[in-house]
Amino acid sequence: MLRFVLRSGVVFYGLPMFFIMTYLIPHPRLTTAQSAMLWLIAGTGFGVAMWLVQEHRFRKVTRRPS
């Protein structure tokens, strides 16, 4: 789970969003460090949410018919 969250959430969501929202669409009140922390937390949350969704889908598909 940790590897999935780090890869899917932090690297593939949080990092691109950090660069886009910090350098392409800068927020006037956030420092770079605050933006990095925000997107690290958001990426982690996104990764955990995606893990839970995928686990639910996997369990639904692999359920044995009664």
C-alpha positions as CSV (number, residue, x, y, z in Angstrom):
1,M,0.0,0.0,0.0
2,L,2.8,2.4,0.9
3,R,4.4,2.0,-2.5
4,F,1.1,2.5,-4.3
5,V,0.3,5.6,-2.3
6,L,3.8,7.1,-2.9
7,R,3.8,6.3,-6.6
8,S,0.2,7.0,-7.6
9,G,-0.6,9.7,-5.1
10,V,2.5,11.6,-4.3
11,V,4.6,11.2,-7.5
12,F,1.9,11.1,-10.2
13,Y,-0.6,13.5,-8.6
14,G,1.0,15.6,-5.8
15,L,4.2,16.4,-7.6
16,P,2.7,17.5,-10.9
17,M,0.0,19.5,-9.1
18,F,2.7,21.2,-7.0
19,F,4.6,22.3,-10.0
20,I,1.5,23.5,-11.9
21,M,-0.1,25.3,-8.9
22,T,3.2,26.8,-7.7
23,Y,4.9,27.9,-10.9
24,L,2.2,28.1,-13.6
25,I,-0.7,29.3,-11.5
26,P,0.9,30.7,-8.4
27,H,-1.2,31.5,-5.3
28,P,-0.3,34.9,-4.0
29,R,-0.6,33.9,-0.3
30,L,1.3,30.6,-0.3
31,T,5.0,30.2,-0.1
32,T,6.7,27.4,-2.0
33,A,7.2,25.4,1.2
34,Q,3.5,25.8,2.1
35,S,2.5,24.7,-1.4
36,A,4.9,21.7,-1.2
37,M,3.4,20.6,2.1
38,L,-0.2,21.1,0.8
39,W,0.4,19.0,-2.3
40,L,2.3,16.3,-0.4
41,I,-0.7,15.9,1.9
42,A,-3.2,16.1,-1.0
43,G,-1.2,13.5,-3.0
44,T,-1.1,11.2,0.0
45,G,-4.9,11.6,0.5
46,F,-5.5,11.0,-3.2
47,G,-3.3,7.9,-3.2
48,V,-5.0,6.4,-0.1
49,A,-8.4,7.1,-1.7
50,M,-7.4,5.4,-4.9
51,W,-6.1,2.4,-3.0
52,L,-9.4,2.0,-1.2
53,V,-11.4,2.3,-4.4
54,Q,-9.2,-0.2,-6.2
55,E,-9.4,-2.6,-3.3
56,H,-13.2,-2.3,-3.2
57,R,-13.3,-3.0,-7.0
58,F,-10.9,-6.0,-6.7
59,R,-12.9,-7.5,-3.9
60,K,-16.2,-7.0,-5.8
61,V,-14.8,-8.8,-8.9
62,T,-13.2,-11.7,-7.0
63,R,-16.1,-12.5,-4.7
64,R,-17.1,-16.1,-5.0
65,P,-20.7,-16.6,-6.2
66,S,-23.0,-17.9,-3.4
